[in-house]
Amino acid sequence: NLAKPVVGIISDYQTLSGVSSATLMARSVYDIDGDAIVRVWAEIIRPDYNPNQSDLTVTELPTIELTDPDNDGVYEGMSSDYDVYFDIAGAYIITVYAKDTHDIVSAPKNTLVIKQ
């Protein structure tokens, strides 16, 4: 029985004022079995998302890939103004996941981005 990866710490709640981009972070990401982490990402549920009136599935939520290019154990990703993820006022639910080499996905870890 293979263990799930763990996402230990993610970005605190953020408030955006006058900008439409945010930087998201995850650290203390590891796999109990020692398997390599192959992907860390954040899914965004927008304030105007209504699952009852949408054809979107979970796999089609806006996502931001979090990467660790300098191998310091801190995975980061930034939405740009071109992504228009944080373009309307309200609370955005951010859910961070990690996946290991066996395609096992961590439990979700949540934070919020508040756009004023």
Backbone as XML, in Angstrom:
<?xml version="1.0"?>
<chain id="A" units="angstrom">
  <residue number="1" name="ASN">
    <atom name="N" x="0.846" y="-1.187" z="0.000"/>
    <atom name="CA" x="0.000" y="0.000" z="0.000"/>
    <atom name="C" x="0.889" y="1.248" z="0.000"/>
  </residue>
  <residue number="2" name="LEU">
    <atom name="N" x="0.786" y="2.031" z="-1.044"/>
    <atom name="CA" x="1.653" y="3.202" z="-1.190"/>
    <atom name="C" x="1.086" y="4.403" z="-0.441"/>
  </residue>
  <residue number="3" name="ALA">
    <atom name="N" x="1.963" y="5.177" z="0.171"/>
    <atom name="CA" x="1.551" y="6.364" z="0.927"/>
    <atom name="C" x="1.358" y="7.551" z="-0.011"/>
  </residue>
  <residue number="4" name="LYS">
    <atom name="N" x="0.492" y="8.458" z="0.418"/>
    <atom name="CA" x="0.250" y="9.680" z="-0.338"/>
    <atom name="C" x="1.357" y="10.691" z="-0.081"/>
  </residue>
  <residue number="5" name="PRO">
    <atom name="N" x="1.628" y="11.531" z="-1.064"/>
    <atom name="CA" x="2.509" y="12.672" z="-0.809"/>
    <atom name="C" x="1.850" y="13.604" z="0.209"/>
  </residue>
  <residue number="6" name="VAL">
    <atom name="N" x="2.662" y="14.456" z="0.816"/>
    <atom name="CA" x="2.181" y="15.401" z="1.815"/>
    <atom name="C" x="2.561" y="16.812" z="1.383"/>
  </residue>
  <residue number="7" name="VAL">
    <atom name="N" x="1.603" y="17.725" z="1.462"/>
    <atom name="CA" x="1.874" y="19.148" z="1.275"/>
    <atom name="C" x="1.788" y="19.759" z="2.660"/>
  </residue>
  <residue number="8" name="GLY">
    <atom name="N" x="2.942" y="20.186" z="3.206"/>
    <atom name="CA" x="2.987" y="20.644" z="4.582"/>
    <atom name="C" x="2.484" y="22.053" z="4.799"/>
  </residue>
  <residue number="9" name="ILE">
    <atom name="N" x="3.030" y="23.006" z="4.070"/>
    <atom name="CA" x="2.737" y="24.421" z="4.303"/>
    <atom name="C" x="2.448" y="25.078" z="2.958"/>
  </residue>
  <residue number="10" name="ILE">
    <atom name="N" x="1.396" y="25.898" z="2.918"/>
    <atom name="CA" x="1.099" y="26.658" z="1.691"/>
    <atom name="C" x="0.953" y="28.137" z="2.040"/>
  </residue>
  <residue number="11" name="SER">
    <atom name="N" x="0.767" y="28.945" z="1.018"/>
    <atom name="CA" x="0.620" y="30.391" z="1.199"/>
    <atom name="C" x="-0.473" y="30.713" z="2.200"/>
  </residue>
  <residue number="12" name="ASP">
    <atom name="N" x="-0.220" y="31.761" z="2.991"/>
    <atom name="CA" x="-1.267" y="32.294" z="3.857"/>
    <atom name="C" x="-2.333" y="32.947" z="2.996"/>
  </residue>
  <residue number="13" name="TYR">
    <atom name="N" x="-3.463" y="33.272" z="3.628"/>
    <atom name="CA" x="-4.489" y="34.040" z="2.925"/>
    <atom name="C" x="-3.851" y="35.314" z="2.390"/>
  </residue>
  <residue number="14" name="GLN">
    <atom name="N" x="-4.279" y="35.721" z="1.181"/>
    <atom name="CA" x="-3.754" y="36.938" z="0.568"/>
    <atom name="C" x="-4.901" y="37.847" z="0.192"/>
  </residue>
  <residue number="15" name="THR">
    <atom name="N" x="-4.661" y="39.149" z="0.236"/>
    <atom name="CA" x="-5.625" y="40.124" z="-0.254"/>
    <atom name="C" x="-4.975" y="40.878" z="-1.405"/>
  </residue>
  <residue number="16" name="LEU">
    <atom name="N" x="-5.644" y="40.899" z="-2.544"/>
    <atom name="CA" x="-5.155" y="41.613" z="-3.723"/>
    <atom name="C" x="-5.933" y="42.915" z="-3.853"/>
  </residue>
  <residue number="17" name="SER">
    <atom name="N" x="-5.222" y="44.005" z="-3.978"/>
    <atom name="CA" x="-5.861" y="45.298" z="-4.143"/>
    <atom name="C" x="-5.167" y="46.022" z="-5.282"/>
  </residue>
  <residue number="18" name="GLY">
    <atom name="N" x="-5.887" y="46.239" z="-6.373"/>
    <atom name="CA" x="-5.322" y="46.957" z="-7.509"/>
    <atom name="C" x="-4.484" y="46.093" z="-8.436"/>
  </residue>
  <residue number="19" name="VAL">
    <atom name="N" x="-4.356" y="44.810" z="-8.147"/>
    <atom name="CA" x="-3.622" y="43.891" z="-9.016"/>
    <atom name="C" x="-4.481" y="42.651" z="-9.267"/>
  </residue>
  <residue number="20" name="SER">
    <atom name="N" x="-4.162" y="41.941" z="-10.339"/>
    <atom name="CA" x="-4.910" y="40.732" z="-10.673"/>
    <atom name="C" x="-4.029" y="39.499" z="-10.675"/>
  </residue>
  <residue number="21" name="SER">
    <atom name="N" x="-2.828" y="39.609" z="-10.087"/>
    <atom name="CA" x="-1.948" y="38.453" z="-10.049"/>
    <atom name="C" x="-1.577" y="38.139" z="-8.608"/>
  </residue>
  <residue number="22" name="ALA">
    <atom name="N" x="-1.257" y="36.882" z="-8.370"/>
    <atom name="CA" x="-0.882" y="36.443" z="-7.032"/>
    <atom name="C" x="0.210" y="35.395" z="-7.153"/>
  </residue>
  <residue number="23" name="THR">
    <atom name="N" x="1.100" y="35.352" z="-6.160"/>
    <atom name="CA" x="2.113" y="34.308" z="-6.083"/>
    <atom name="C" x="1.661" y="33.292" z="-5.044"/>
  </residue>
  <residue number="24" name="LEU">
    <atom name="N" x="1.692" y="32.023" z="-5.428"/>
    <atom name="CA" x="1.300" y="30.938" z="-4.539"/>
    <atom name="C" x="2.528" y="30.106" z="-4.197"/>
  </residue>
  <residue number="25" name="MET">
    <atom name="N" x="2.567" y="29.549" z="-2.979"/>
    <atom name="CA" x="3.746" y="28.836" z="-2.507"/>
    <atom name="C" x="3.328" y="27.572" z="-1.776"/>
  </residue>
  <residue number="26" name="ALA">
    <atom name="N" x="4.171" y="26.541" z="-1.908"/>
    <atom name="CA" x="4.027" y="25.320" z="-1.106"/>
    <atom name="C" x="5.428" y="24.881" z="-0.695"/>
  </residue>
  <residue number="27" name="ARG">
    <atom name="N" x="5.554" y="24.449" z="0.558"/>
    <atom name="CA" x="6.838" y="23.898" z="1.012"/>
    <atom name="C" x="6.568" y="22.762" z="1.983"/>
  </residue>
  <residue number="28" name="SER">
    <atom name="N" x="7.633" y="22.098" z="2.388"/>
    <atom name="CA" x="7.493" y="20.857" z="3.165"/>
    <atom name="C" x="6.635" y="19.862" z="2.384"/>
  </residue>
  <residue number="29" name="VAL">
    <atom name="N" x="6.952" y="19.753" z="1.095"/>
    <atom name="CA" x="6.268" y="18.801" z="0.217"/>
    <atom name="C" x="7.146" y="17.559" z="0.126"/>
  </residue>
  <residue number="30" name="TYR">
    <atom name="N" x="6.592" y="16.411" z="0.491"/>
    <atom name="CA" x="7.390" y="15.194" z="0.482"/>
    <atom name="C" x="6.496" y="13.980" z="0.343"/>
  </residue>
  <residue number="31" name="ASP">
    <atom name="N" x="7.104" y="12.840" z="0.096"/>
    <atom name="CA" x="6.389" y="11.580" z="0.017"/>
    <atom name="C" x="6.924" y="10.676" z="1.128"/>
  </residue>
  <residue number="32" name="ILE">
    <atom name="N" x="6.029" y="10.131" z="1.919"/>
    <atom name="CA" x="6.432" y="9.300" z="3.065"/>
    <atom name="C" x="7.281" y="8.116" z="2.615"/>
  </residue>
  <residue number="33" name="ASP">
    <atom name="N" x="6.965" y="7.549" z="1.437"/>
    <atom name="CA" x="7.719" y="6.407" z="0.911"/>
    <atom name="C" x="9.053" y="6.822" z="0.292"/>
  </residue>
  <residue number="34" name="GLY">
    <atom name="N" x="9.284" y="8.134" z="0.179"/>
    <atom name="CA" x="10.515" y="8.610" z="-0.436"/>
    <atom name="C" x="10.449" y="8.713" z="-1.948"/>
  </residue>
  <residue number="35" name="ASP">
    <atom name="N" x="9.252" y="8.515" z="-2.522"/>
    <atom name="CA" x="9.107" y="8.660" z="-3.971"/>
    <atom name="C" x="9.285" y="10.125" z="-4.356"/>
  </residue>
  <residue number="36" name="ALA">
    <atom name="N" x="9.733" y="10.347" z="-5.567"/>
    <atom name="CA" x="9.931" y="11.715" z="-6.044"/>
    <atom name="C" x="8.579" y="12.396" z="-6.266"/>
  </residue>
  <residue number="37" name="ILE">
    <atom name="N" x="8.547" y="13.678" z="-5.962"/>
    <atom name="CA" x="7.378" y="14.505" z="-6.266"/>
    <atom name="C" x="7.540" y="14.972" z="-7.707"/>
  </residue>
  <residue number="38" name="VAL">
    <atom name="N" x="6.545" y="14.691" z="-8.550"/>
    <atom name="CA" x="6.661" y="15.027" z="-9.967"/>
    <atom name="C" x="5.811" y="16.237" z="-10.368"/>
  </residue>
  <residue number="39" name="ARG">
    <atom name="N" x="4.855" y="16.623" z="-9.515"/>
    <atom name="CA" x="4.033" y="17.781" z="-9.856"/>
    <atom name="C" x="3.439" y="18.366" z="-8.586"/>
  </residue>
  <residue number="40" name="VAL">
    <atom name="N" x="3.470" y="19.705" z="-8.499"/>
    <atom name="CA" x="2.775" y="20.441" z="-7.451"/>
    <atom name="C" x="1.990" y="21.529" z="-8.165"/>
  </residue>
  <residue number="41" name="TRP">
    <atom name="N" x="0.692" y="21.650" z="-7.840"/>
    <atom name="CA" x="-0.136" y="22.623" z="-8.540"/>
    <atom name="C" x="-1.234" y="23.145" z="-7.629"/>
  </residue>
  <residue number="42" name="ALA">
    <atom name="N" x="-1.798" y="24.287" z="-8.040"/>
    <atom name="CA" x="-2.901" y="24.910" z="-7.313"/>
    <atom name="C" x="-4.092" y="25.021" z="-8.257"/>
  </residue>
  <residue number="43" name="GLU">
    <atom name="N" x="-5.254" y="24.608" z="-7.777"/>
    <atom name="CA" x="-6.498" y="24.785" z="-8.524"/>
    <atom name="C" x="-7.252" y="25.954" z="-7.905"/>
  </residue>
  <residue number="44" name="ILE">
    <atom name="N" x="-7.921" y="26.713" z="-8.762"/>
    <atom name="CA" x="-8.581" y="27.942" z="-8.332"/>
    <atom name="C" x="-10.080" y="27.822" z="-8.549"/>
  </residue>
  <residue number="45" name="ILE">
    <atom name="N" x="-10.840" y="28.033" z="-7.470"/>
    <atom name="CA" x="-12.294" y="28.124" z="-7.597"/>
    <atom name="C" x="-12.648" y="29.593" z="-7.455"/>
  </residue>
  <residue number="46" name="ARG">
    <atom name="N" x="-13.157" y="30.155" z="-8.534"/>
    <atom name="CA" x="-13.453" y="31.585" z="-8.590"/>
    <atom name="C" x="-14.727" y="31.911" z="-7.804"/>
  </residue>
  <residue number="47" name="PRO">
    <atom name="N" x="-14.886" y="33.182" z="-7.398"/>
    <atom name="CA" x="-16.099" y="33.566" z="-6.664"/>
    <atom name="C" x="-17.370" y="33.368" z="-7.487"/>
  </residue>
  <residue number="48" name="ASP">
    <atom name="N" x="-17.250" y="33.443" z="-8.816"/>
    <atom name="CA" x="-18.435" y="33.292" z="-9.671"/>
    <atom name="C" x="-18.655" y="31.850" z="-10.132"/>
  </residue>
  <residue number="49" name="TYR">
    <atom name="N" x="-17.872" y="30.911" z="-9.608"/>
    <atom name="CA" x="-18.024" y="29.507" z="-9.987"/>
    <atom name="C" x="-19.288" y="28.941" z="-9.350"/>
  </residue>
  <residue number="50" name="ASN">
    <atom name="N" x="-20.119" y="28.331" z="-10.161"/>
    <atom name="CA" x="-21.324" y="27.683" z="-9.662"/>
    <atom name="C" x="-21.392" y="26.301" z="-10.289"/>
  </residue>
  <residue number="51" name="PRO">
    <atom name="N" x="-21.093" y="25.255" z="-9.525"/>
    <atom name="CA" x="-21.068" y="23.911" z="-10.110"/>
    <atom name="C" x="-22.408" y="23.461" z="-10.669"/>
  </residue>
  <residue number="52" name="ASN">
    <atom name="N" x="-23.498" y="24.078" z="-10.207"/>
    <atom name="CA" x="-24.817" y="23.700" z="-10.707"/>
    <atom name="C" x="-25.128" y="24.323" z="-12.059"/>
  </residue>
  <residue number="53" name="GLN">
    <atom name="N" x="-24.375" y="25.355" z="-12.431"/>
    <atom name="CA" x="-24.636" y="26.038" z="-13.701"/>
    <atom name="C" x="-23.414" y="26.002" z="-14.610"/>
  </residue>
  <residue number="54" name="SER">
    <atom name="N" x="-22.586" y="25.000" z="-14.427"/>
    <atom name="CA" x="-21.341" y="24.976" z="-15.171"/>
    <atom name="C" x="-21.106" y="23.602" z="-15.770"/>
  </residue>
  <residue number="55" name="ASP">
    <atom name="N" x="-20.495" y="23.575" z="-16.938"/>
    <atom name="CA" x="-20.085" y="22.321" z="-17.555"/>
    <atom name="C" x="-18.658" y="21.969" z="-17.159"/>
  </residue>
  <residue number="56" name="LEU">
    <atom name="N" x="-18.040" y="22.811" z="-16.320"/>
    <atom name="CA" x="-16.659" y="22.560" z="-15.919"/>
    <atom name="C" x="-16.578" y="21.330" z="-15.035"/>
  </residue>
  <residue number="57" name="THR">
    <atom name="N" x="-15.551" y="20.555" z="-15.228"/>
    <atom name="CA" x="-15.257" y="19.486" z="-14.294"/>
    <atom name="C" x="-14.042" y="19.917" z="-13.488"/>
  </residue>
  <residue number="58" name="VAL">
    <atom name="N" x="-13.718" y="19.174" z="-12.472"/>
    <atom name="CA" x="-12.576" y="19.534" z="-11.622"/>
    <atom name="C" x="-11.297" y="19.672" z="-12.432"/>
  </residue>
  <residue number="59" name="THR">
    <atom name="N" x="-11.154" y="18.860" z="-13.474"/>
    <atom name="CA" x="-9.929" y="18.920" z="-14.267"/>
    <atom name="C" x="-9.866" y="20.180" z="-15.126"/>
  </residue>
  <residue number="60" name="GLU">
    <atom name="N" x="-10.945" y="20.937" z="-15.188"/>
    <atom name="CA" x="-10.952" y="22.140" z="-16.018"/>
    <atom name="C" x="-10.918" y="23.425" z="-15.195"/>
  </residue>
  <residue number="61" name="LEU">
    <atom name="N" x="-10.728" y="23.309" z="-13.894"/>
    <atom name="CA" x="-10.566" y="24.516" z="-13.092"/>
    <atom name="C" x="-9.252" y="25.186" z="-13.471"/>
  </residue>
  <residue number="62" name="PRO">
    <atom name="N" x="-9.203" y="26.518" z="-13.379"/>
    <atom name="CA" x="-7.916" y="27.182" z="-13.647"/>
    <atom name="C" x="-6.845" y="26.647" z="-12.701"/>
  </residue>
  <residue number="63" name="THR">
    <atom name="N" x="-5.654" y="26.406" z="-13.246"/>
    <atom name="CA" x="-4.570" y="25.892" z="-12.412"/>
    <atom name="C" x="-3.308" y="26.726" z="-12.596"/>
  </residue>
  <residue number="64" name="ILE">
    <atom name="N" x="-2.507" y="26.731" z="-11.550"/>
    <atom name="CA" x="-1.181" y="27.351" z="-11.597"/>
    <atom name="C" x="-0.190" y="26.271" z="-11.184"/>
  </residue>
  <residue number="65" name="GLU">
    <atom name="N" x="0.772" y="26.009" z="-12.046"/>
    <atom name="CA" x="1.816" y="25.037" z="-11.724"/>
    <atom name="C" x="2.796" y="25.667" z="-10.744"/>
  </residue>
  <residue number="66" name="LEU">
    <atom name="N" x="3.153" y="24.936" z="-9.709"/>
    <atom name="CA" x="4.137" y="25.409" z="-8.738"/>
    <atom name="C" x="5.423" y="24.627" z="-8.970"/>
  </residue>
  <residue number="67" name="THR">
    <atom name="N" x="6.512" y="25.336" z="-9.165"/>
    <atom name="CA" x="7.780" y="24.686" z="-9.498"/>
    <atom name="C" x="8.860" y="25.056" z="-8.482"/>
  </residue>
  <residue number="68" name="ASP">
    <atom name="N" x="9.901" y="24.255" z="-8.463"/>
    <atom name="CA" x="11.028" y="24.443" z="-7.549"/>
    <atom name="C" x="12.329" y="24.371" z="-8.352"/>
  </residue>
  <residue number="69" name="PRO">
    <atom name="N" x="12.571" y="25.373" z="-9.212"/>
    <atom name="CA" x="13.734" y="25.298" z="-10.107"/>
    <atom name="C" x="15.075" y="25.264" z="-9.396"/>
  </residue>
  <residue number="70" name="ASP">
    <atom name="N" x="15.180" y="25.841" z="-8.196"/>
    <atom name="CA" x="16.466" y="25.852" z="-7.497"/>
    <atom name="C" x="16.576" y="24.736" z="-6.450"/>
  </residue>
  <residue number="71" name="ASN">
    <atom name="N" x="15.598" y="23.830" z="-6.445"/>
    <atom name="CA" x="15.621" y="22.659" z="-5.552"/>
    <atom name="C" x="15.825" y="23.007" z="-4.079"/>
  </residue>
  <residue number="72" name="ASP">
    <atom name="N" x="15.206" y="24.111" z="-3.639"/>
    <atom name="CA" x="15.314" y="24.482" z="-2.227"/>
    <atom name="C" x="14.115" y="24.004" z="-1.407"/>
  </residue>
  <residue number="73" name="GLY">
    <atom name="N" x="13.226" y="23.240" z="-2.034"/>
    <atom name="CA" x="12.068" y="22.706" z="-1.333"/>
    <atom name="C" x="10.883" y="23.644" z="-1.279"/>
  </residue>
  <residue number="74" name="VAL">
    <atom name="N" x="10.998" y="24.817" z="-1.903"/>
    <atom name="CA" x="9.891" y="25.765" z="-1.963"/>
    <atom name="C" x="9.371" y="25.798" z="-3.398"/>
  </residue>
  <residue number="75" name="TYR">
    <atom name="N" x="8.123" y="25.401" z="-3.562"/>
    <atom name="CA" x="7.476" y="25.398" z="-4.875"/>
    <atom name="C" x="6.674" y="26.686" z="-4.998"/>
  </residue>
  <residue number="76" name="GLU">
    <atom name="N" x="6.866" y="27.412" z="-6.102"/>
    <atom name="CA" x="6.151" y="28.666" z="-6.285"/>
    <atom name="C" x="5.585" y="28.762" z="-7.689"/>
  </residue>
  <residue number="77" name="GLY">
    <atom name="N" x="4.515" y="29.514" z="-7.785"/>
    <atom name="CA" x="3.914" y="29.805" z="-9.076"/>
    <atom name="C" x="3.193" y="31.129" z="-8.980"/>
  </residue>
  <residue number="78" name="MET">
    <atom name="N" x="3.146" y="31.837" z="-10.088"/>
    <atom name="CA" x="2.497" y="33.145" z="-10.096"/>
    <atom name="C" x="1.522" y="33.209" z="-11.241"/>
  </residue>
  <residue number="79" name="SER">
    <atom name="N" x="0.339" y="33.719" z="-10.944"/>
    <atom name="CA" x="-0.599" y="34.003" z="-12.026"/>
    <atom name="C" x="-0.186" y="35.347" z="-12.605"/>
  </residue>
  <residue number="80" name="SER">
    <atom name="N" x="-0.392" y="35.508" z="-13.867"/>
    <atom name="CA" x="-0.088" y="36.806" z="-14.467"/>
    <atom name="C" x="-1.394" y="37.529" z="-14.741"/>
  </residue>
  <residue number="81" name="ASP">
    <atom name="N" x="-1.281" y="38.805" z="-15.038"/>
    <atom name="CA" x="-2.481" y="39.573" z="-15.375"/>
    <atom name="C" x="-3.162" y="39.016" z="-16.623"/>
  </residue>
  <residue number="82" name="TYR">
    <atom name="N" x="-2.417" y="38.279" z="-17.437"/>
    <atom name="CA" x="-2.990" y="37.709" z="-18.648"/>
    <atom name="C" x="-3.853" y="36.495" z="-18.351"/>
  </residue>
  <residue number="83" name="ASP">
    <atom name="N" x="-3.637" y="35.871" z="-17.196"/>
    <atom name="CA" x="-4.410" y="34.685" z="-16.841"/>
    <atom name="C" x="-5.849" y="35.013" z="-16.461"/>
  </residue>
  <residue number="84" name="VAL">
    <atom name="N" x="-6.102" y="36.224" z="-16.058"/>
    <atom name="CA" x="-7.398" y="36.713" z="-15.578"/>
    <atom name="C" x="-8.052" y="35.781" z="-14.552"/>
  </residue>
  <residue number="85" name="TYR">
    <atom name="N" x="-7.240" y="35.098" z="-13.745"/>
    <atom name="CA" x="-7.806" y="34.255" z="-12.687"/>
    <atom name="C" x="-8.414" y="35.112" z="-11.585"/>
  </residue>
  <residue number="86" name="PHE">
    <atom name="N" x="-7.748" y="36.201" z="-11.230"/>
    <atom name="CA" x="-8.169" y="37.031" z="-10.104"/>
    <atom name="C" x="-8.679" y="38.371" z="-10.624"/>
  </residue>
  <residue number="87" name="ASP">
    <atom name="N" x="-9.684" y="38.316" z="-11.503"/>
    <atom name="CA" x="-10.121" y="39.516" z="-12.199"/>
    <atom name="C" x="-11.397" y="40.122" z="-11.635"/>
  </residue>
  <residue number="88" name="ILE">
    <atom name="N" x="-12.117" y="39.425" z="-10.762"/>
    <atom name="CA" x="-13.323" y="40.000" z="-10.174"/>
    <atom name="C" x="-13.202" y="39.973" z="-8.654"/>
  </residue>
  <residue number="89" name="ALA">
    <atom name="N" x="-13.934" y="40.865" z="-8.003"/>
    <atom name="CA" x="-13.877" y="40.942" z="-6.541"/>
    <atom name="C" x="-14.504" y="39.701" z="-5.915"/>
  </residue>
  <residue number="90" name="GLY">
    <atom name="N" x="-13.925" y="39.286" z="-4.802"/>
    <atom name="CA" x="-14.488" y="38.164" z="-4.067"/>
    <atom name="C" x="-13.419" y="37.231" z="-3.547"/>
  </residue>
  <residue number="91" name="ALA">
    <atom name="N" x="-13.874" y="36.105" z="-2.998"/>
    <atom name="CA" x="-12.975" y="35.112" z="-2.400"/>
    <atom name="C" x="-12.714" y="33.988" z="-3.388"/>
  </residue>
  <residue number="92" name="TYR">
    <atom name="N" x="-11.441" y="33.728" z="-3.647"/>
    <atom name="CA" x="-11.007" y="32.633" z="-4.507"/>
    <atom name="C" x="-10.468" y="31.529" z="-3.609"/>
  </residue>
  <residue number="93" name="ILE">
    <atom name="N" x="-10.994" y="30.331" z="-3.750"/>
    <atom name="CA" x="-10.503" y="29.195" z="-2.973"/>
    <atom name="C" x="-9.358" y="28.560" z="-3.749"/>
  </residue>
  <residue number="94" name="ILE">
    <atom name="N" x="-8.209" y="28.458" z="-3.115"/>
    <atom name="CA" x="-7.021" y="27.887" z="-3.733"/>
    <atom name="C" x="-6.763" y="26.536" z="-3.065"/>
  </residue>
  <residue number="95" name="THR">
    <atom name="N" x="-6.684" y="25.486" z="-3.875"/>
    <atom name="CA" x="-6.414" y="24.152" z="-3.359"/>
    <atom name="C" x="-5.119" y="23.645" z="-3.973"/>
  </residue>
  <residue number="96" name="VAL">
    <atom name="N" x="-4.158" y="23.290" z="-3.119"/>
    <atom name="CA" x="-2.844" y="22.842" z="-3.570"/>
    <atom name="C" x="-2.744" y="21.326" z="-3.426"/>
  </residue>
  <residue number="97" name="TYR">
    <atom name="N" x="-2.168" y="20.698" z="-4.449"/>
    <atom name="CA" x="-1.952" y="19.253" z="-4.475"/>
    <atom name="C" x="-0.513" y="18.952" z="-4.883"/>
  </residue>
  <residue number="98" name="ALA">
    <atom name="N" x="-0.049" y="17.755" z="-4.524"/>
    <atom name="CA" x="1.228" y="17.234" z="-5.009"/>
    <atom name="C" x="0.986" y="15.813" z="-5.510"/>
  </residue>
  <residue number="99" name="LYS">
    <atom name="N" x="1.782" y="15.409" z="-6.510"/>
    <atom name="CA" x="1.660" y="14.060" z="-7.080"/>
    <atom name="C" x="3.043" y="13.423" z="-7.130"/>
  </residue>
  <residue number="100" name="ASP">
    <atom name="N" x="3.108" y="12.113" z="-6.818"/>
    <atom name="CA" x="4.398" y="11.421" z="-6.842"/>
    <atom name="C" x="4.563" y="10.578" z="-8.109"/>
  </residue>
  <residue number="101" name="THR">
    <atom name="N" x="5.661" y="9.867" z="-8.183"/>
    <atom name="CA" x="5.982" y="9.089" z="-9.388"/>
    <atom name="C" x="4.994" y="7.953" z="-9.641"/>
  </residue>
  <residue number="102" name="HIS">
    <atom name="N" x="4.211" y="7.571" z="-8.635"/>
    <atom name="CA" x="3.201" y="6.526" z="-8.808"/>
    <atom name="C" x="1.830" y="7.112" z="-9.135"/>
  </residue>
  <residue number="103" name="ASP">
    <atom name="N" x="1.780" y="8.402" z="-9.478"/>
    <atom name="CA" x="0.532" y="9.117" z="-9.770"/>
    <atom name="C" x="-0.418" y="9.164" z="-8.579"/>
  </residue>
  <residue number="104" name="ILE">
    <atom name="N" x="0.128" y="9.072" z="-7.374"/>
    <atom name="CA" x="-0.687" y="9.202" z="-6.173"/>
    <atom name="C" x="-0.708" y="10.676" z="-5.785"/>
  </residue>
  <residue number="105" name="VAL">
    <atom name="N" x="-1.913" y="11.192" z="-5.544"/>
    <atom name="CA" x="-2.095" y="12.618" z="-5.266"/>
    <atom name="C" x="-2.322" y="12.830" z="-3.769"/>
  </residue>
  <residue number="106" name="SER">
    <atom name="N" x="-1.732" y="13.887" z="-3.263"/>
    <atom name="CA" x="-1.859" y="14.252" z="-1.852"/>
    <atom name="C" x="-3.290" y="14.625" z="-1.499"/>
  </residue>
  <residue number="107" name="ALA">
    <atom name="N" x="-3.541" y="14.720" z="-0.204"/>
    <atom name="CA" x="-4.782" y="15.326" z="0.268"/>
    <atom name="C" x="-4.742" y="16.810" z="-0.101"/>
  </residue>
  <residue number="108" name="PRO">
    <atom name="N" x="-5.887" y="17.434" z="-0.312"/>
    <atom name="CA" x="-5.904" y="18.862" z="-0.646"/>
    <atom name="C" x="-5.511" y="19.725" z="0.535"/>
  </residue>
  <residue number="109" name="LYS">
    <atom name="N" x="-4.897" y="20.849" z="0.229"/>
    <atom name="CA" x="-4.548" y="21.841" z="1.252"/>
    <atom name="C" x="-5.080" y="23.182" z="0.737"/>
  </residue>
  <residue number="110" name="ASN">
    <atom name="N" x="-5.897" y="23.879" z="1.523"/>
    <atom name="CA" x="-6.600" y="25.070" z="1.043"/>
    <atom name="C" x="-6.104" y="26.366" z="1.640"/>
  </residue>
  <residue number="111" name="THR">
    <atom name="N" x="-6.225" y="27.434" z="0.837"/>
    <atom name="CA" x="-6.005" y="28.799" z="1.283"/>
    <atom name="C" x="-6.966" y="29.688" z="0.502"/>
  </residue>
  <residue number="112" name="LEU">
    <atom name="N" x="-6.935" y="30.971" z="0.777"/>
    <atom name="CA" x="-7.821" y="31.920" z="0.083"/>
    <atom name="C" x="-7.021" y="33.069" z="-0.500"/>
  </residue>
  <residue number="113" name="VAL">
    <atom name="N" x="-7.513" y="33.571" z="-1.634"/>
    <atom name="CA" x="-7.062" y="34.856" z="-2.177"/>
    <atom name="C" x="-8.302" y="35.715" z="-2.258"/>
  </residue>
  <residue number="114" name="ILE">
    <atom name="N" x="-8.251" y="36.866" z="-1.603"/>
    <atom name="CA" x="-9.370" y="37.800" z="-1.605"/>
    <atom name="C" x="-9.024" y="38.947" z="-2.551"/>
  </residue>
  <residue number="115" name="LYS">
    <atom name="N" x="-9.864" y="39.142" z="-3.555"/>
    <atom name="CA" x="-9.681" y="40.258" z="-4.501"/>
    <atom name="C" x="-10.639" y="41.370" z="-4.107"/>
  </residue>
  <residue number="116" name="GLN">
    <atom name="N" x="-10.058" y="42.549" z="-3.855"/>
    <atom name="CA" x="-10.903" y="43.685" z="-3.467"/>
    <atom name="C" x="-11.361" y="44.458" z="-4.674"/>
  </residue>
</chain>
